[in-house]
Amino acid sequence: MRFSFVFSITALQALVVALSQPVPLSISLTKKSSLRTADGYVDPASIRAHISSIEAKLQRGAAAFERNTGAAFFSHSLTKRAGSSGSDPLVDSSNTSWFGAISVGTPLQNFTADFDTGSADFFLPGPSCDVQCSGHTLFNPNSSSSAVALGKSFQLSFGDKSTAEGQQYNDTVSIGGLTATAQTLGVASNTSGFLKEKFDGLMGMSFPSLSHFPAEPVFNTLVSQGAVSESVFAFKLASSGSELHLGGVNSALYKGSFTYAPVTKQAFWQIDGDGIWINGNQIVKTFSAIVDTGTTLIVGNSSVVSQFYAAITNATEVQPGIYTLPCNAIPNMSITIGGKAFPLSTDTFNKGPTDSSGKICIGGVQGSDSVGDQFQWILGDVFMRNVYTAFDVGNSRIGFAELA
């Protein structure tokens, strides 16, 4: 009997320990609209505007990296071509932003946030934002007993010339049932255009070196405070069933094993790849790229993208860096990383027709002169919709697996 009693106590202790461990959670993601016009066509001008916003984000991140580390991110100034575990469901806004539910403060106040692996800071609209933030849920730090004013201001600018500025606070942040305490966030008192989006605020998930505050990103705080069992978050991006998984991966959403690529520079999520293929022909050899949930396209250096489309019959550059191709001739494209080829579906490569004829379509790969210094490519939605992607903060690597 004594042995049984000891065994029972031991088993109970093991159960208590197991129950106390952090559980990975998922957040559903949504993406509401697209780069298409109201009549359902793809406007090259909207593609150019999105690329301009990405170029501005690169410049903003590079400036923060230089200020935080004392080292230049790019070897020269960026230029733009003239002319134009738990899971959280995600929603897509303007085909550029994946957003889901978060909560902030004590008691918790509920919001939606764009989860962006291409930036580091977290901010929400504040109570004095007024008309500029109409239609959005405002965070009032005065209504939170855990909010602490830091006496520091912030100002962020975005590619469409919109801005967000205000004051920094520490407060409790809950995401997917996981809680970070004393998390730094910005409370915007003034915005210009940015918060016209479907989501309330922005939550950056890059490395801390890109922070303008500067401060630890929310997921890094979850890791340091032991709120997650694994220092990994993972994305599935799709037309339906999209999610952000925190504290590990969701085994129901992928099949086979992960192929990992080490992060080559802890700023953006930057890795090296082996090649890019079109219709069985290797167009690009070894390359460097960043993986970004905030980019809807695959964006490459303008000169390399020109070579890319030269391999596609009747592809045409209609604006600087913007290419069309026949809708009935969408190529088979694949990207090789870590020795494994990941094919892209024609549905993700084809962004849609330019007019009612349905003959000419916009390609999912477009060019920018701001890409090509420290990395040649940005792998956004057009790539990520074809893979399950795990961002491993602890081991500084990204894993890719086939979607289940």
N, C-alpha and C positions, 0 to 999 in steps of 0.2 A: 504493500500500500504506500509505503514511504516513497518508493521509486516512482509510482504512478503520480503521486502528488507533486514531486519535483518535476516530472515530465510535463505535467499539466501547467505548472507555473512557467516553465521554460517556453512552452508553446504559446501561452498567453502573452508573454513578453515579446515573442517574435511577432505575434499578430499586432500588438500595439506599435512596434517599431515599423512594421509594414504599412500600417494605416497612417502613420505620421509622415511617411515619405511624400514628397511633392508628386502630384499626378499631372502628366502632360495633358493639356487641354487644347481644344480646337475652337476657332472663331470663324464663322461663316463669312465669306467675302462676297461683295457685290460690285459689279461694274455696270453702271446704268446706261450710258449712252455710247456713242462711237464718234469716229472722226468724220462721219458722213454728214451731209447736209440734210435739211428737213425732207427733201424729196428722195433720200436714200442713196445718193451718189457720193463718191469720194472727191473732195475738193483738194487739189494740189496745194492751195493756199493754207488749208488747215493742217496738212502734213508739214508744210514749211513752218507754220506757227508752233507746232509741237516740237519740231527739231530745234527751233530757236529757244524754247523753254528748257530743253535738255542741255543746250549749249550754255545757257545762263546758270543752270544747276552745276555744271562742271566748273565754271568759273567761280561760283560761290563756294563750292567744296574745296577747290584748290586754294582759295584765299584763306579759308579757315584752317586748312592743313598747314599752310605756311606760318600762320600766326601761332598755331598750337605747337608745332614741332621746330620751327626755326629753319625748316628746309623747304625749298621750292618744290612744288608738286610737278609742274611742267617746266621744261627747260627753256621755254619761251612763252610769251603772252599768247593766249588763245585769240584766234581771229575767226570771223565769220565771213563767208562769201557774201559779197554785196548783193542786194536784191531781195529781197523779201525776208503641355500638353494638356492641353486643352485645345479646342479648336475654335476658331472664330470665322463664321461665314463672311465672305467678302462680296462687296458690290463694286462694279467698275464705273468710274465717272469719266466721261469724255474719252473712253478707251485709253486713258493714261493713268488712272488712279484706281487702286483696289482698296476698298474701305470696309470697316466692320465696327462692331460695338466695343466701347471702352467705358469705364466709369472713373470718376475722379472726386476726391474730397471726402469729408466726414460730416454728415452722412454722404453716401455716394451720389453723385450726379451723373446721369447717363449722356453719352455723346457718341458720335461716329468719327472715326479718324482714318485718314489715308495712310496705309502702311507702306513706307518707301525705303527700299534698301539702298537708295542712292543719296540719302541724307541722314543726319544724326539727331536733329533737334525735335522736340515735341512742343507744340503750342495749340492753344484753343482760343476762340474769341471771348473777350471779356465783357462785363456789363456796360462799359462805356462805349462799346463799338457801335451801338445804335443802328442807324439806317444801313450802314455799310455791311452789317452782318444780319440783316433782316432775313428771316426764314431759317436761321441757324440757332441751335441751342447754345446759350451763353454760359460760361463758367464764371460764377461769382465767388472769388476767394473769401469774401466776407461772410459767406454762408457756410464755410467749411472750418470746423474747429481745428483741423490739422494743417491748414495752410499757413505757411511762414513766408513773409515777404523778404526777399534777398537784397532789396535796395539796388538792383541792377536792371538796366533796360536792355532791350534787344531790338534789332531791326533786321528783317529778312527781305530780300528782293527776289522776284521770280521772272522767268523768261518772257512772260507776256506783259512785263513792266508793272505787274501788281506787286504790292508790298504788304508786310505785316509787321507791326511794331507795338511794343508795350513793355510790361514789367515781368521780371522773373520771380517765381515762387518755388518753394518746396511743398509737396503735398503727396497724399496717398493716391496711387494709380492702380486700378484693377483692370486686368485684361484677360479674358478667357478664364475667369475665376482665380487667377494668380494675382498676388498683391505685391507692389513695390512701395515702400515707405520712403518719405523724404526725397521723392523724385523731383528733379528740376524740370519745370515746364514754363513756357511763356504764356502770359495772358495778354492777348492783343487788345489794345485800346483803339487802334486805328488800322484799317486795312484798305487796300485799293485793288479790288477786282478778284483777289485770290479766293476769298470766301464766298464767291458766287457759286462755287462748286457744290455738289450734292452732299459732301461730307462737312463736318464741323471744323476739324482741325487736322494737323499733320503730325504723324509719329515716325520719326526717322529710325532706321534699323541698320545703318552703316557702322563703321568703326568710330570710336570717340574722337579721333583726330580730325573729323570733318565737322565737329560741333562748333557753332558760332557762339554758344553761350559763354564759355564752353562747359559741358556737363556730360555725364554718362548717359547714353541712350537708355530707354526704358528696359529693353531686354537685358542689357548688361547689368542694370541694377537688380533685375530679377535673379540673375546668375549670382551676383556677389552676395545677395541676401539669402541665398539658398532656397528661393521660391520654386525653382525648377530642378528636376532630378538630372537633366542633361542640359548642357549649354548649347542646345541646338533648336533652331526654329525652321519650319519647312512650309513651302507654298505649293498648293495645287491651284493653277489658274486655268479656268475653263468657262465655257458658256453657261454651265450650271455645275453646282457642287464644288465651287471654289472654296478654299479654306486656308487659313494660317494656323499651323499647329505649333504650339509652344512647349518646349521642354522635351523634345524628341521628334519622332516622325510618326505618321499615321500609316501603319502597315496595310490598312485596307485600301490605300490609294495608289500603291505602286506594286510592281512585280519584279522578281529577280533581285539582283544585288545592286548596290550603289557603285558608281564610278566616281572617284574623288579627284579633285584638282586642288592643289595647295594655293592659298592666297599668296600672291607675289608682292603685294603692298597693302598694308593695313590702313586703308583710307576708304575708298570705294571697295566693293567686293570684286577684286581684280584677280584673274586667273590667266593661265596660258592654255591655248588649244592647239590641236594638231593640224587642222585643215578645214576648209569649207568646200563643198562639192556641189556641182550643178550637173544634173543628168549623167552622173557617173564620172564626170571629169573634175579633177581637183583644180579649183580656181585660185584658192588661197592656201598657202602652206602655213607653217607655224605662226601663230598670232597671239596677241594679248587682248583681253576683253574684260569689261566689267559686266556683272549680271545685275540688272536693275528692274525692279517691279514698277518703277515710275516711268519707264519708257515703253510705249506701245509697239514700237517697231524694232527691227535690227538696224542700228545706225553704224555706218562704217566711214572710214576716211574716204573723202570724195574721190581721190584718184583710184583707190582700190575698188570702190563701188562701181566706178566707170568700167574697170576691167571685168568686174562681176557681170554687169549687164551686157558687155560686149559678147559674152558667151550665150546670150539669149536672143533668139531670132526676133527681129523687129522691135526690140526694146528701144525706147526713146527717152532722152532727157528733156522734159518739158519745162522745167525750171532748174536753176542751179542745184544739183544734188537730188532732184526729184525725178523719178523714172516711172514710165508706164510700159505696159506690154500687152500683147493680145490676150483677151480673157480666156481664149481656148488653147492657149499655149503656156499655161503656168508650169514652170519647171519642177522637177524633183530635186529638192535641196536637202542636204544633210550637213551636220556639223560634227566633227570628230574631236572629242575631248578625252584625255586619259586613255587613248587607244580604242575607244568605243565610238561608233558612229550613231548619232541621234538624228533620224530623219524628221523633216518638217512636213506636216500635211499641207496639201495645196490650199485647203481652207484657211489655214493660218497665214500662209504666204500671200494669198490674194486678199488685199484690203477692200476690193470691190470696184465696180464700174465707175467711170467718170461721167457717163451720161446715159440717156435712155436707150441708146443703141445696144448697150451691153457688150460691145466689141472690145473696148479698151479698158484696162484695169490698172489700178495702182499696185505696185509691188510692195512687199513687206520689208524690203531692204532699201534703205535710202542713205544719202551721203551728207557729210558735214566736214567742213574744213577745221572744226574745233576738235575733231577726233584724229588721232594719228601720232601724237607725241609719246605719251606714256602708255597708251593702249590704242589699238587700231579699230576696235569694235565695241559697241554696247549691245548686249544681248537682252532685249526686252521681251514683251509679250509674244511676239512672233516666234521666238524660240521657247520661252518658258511654258507656253500652252501645250507643248509637246513632251514635257518631262515633269517629273516630280523632283522638286529642288530643295535640298537640305542645306541650310547655312549653319555650319559648325563653328561657333564662336570660340569654343575651348581649344579646338585643334587647328583653327585658322585655315579652314578648307571649305569647299563647296562640293556636295554630292549630288549626282544626277541619276535618276532611275526611270525606267519605263513606267508610264501610267498604267494602272490596273484597268 
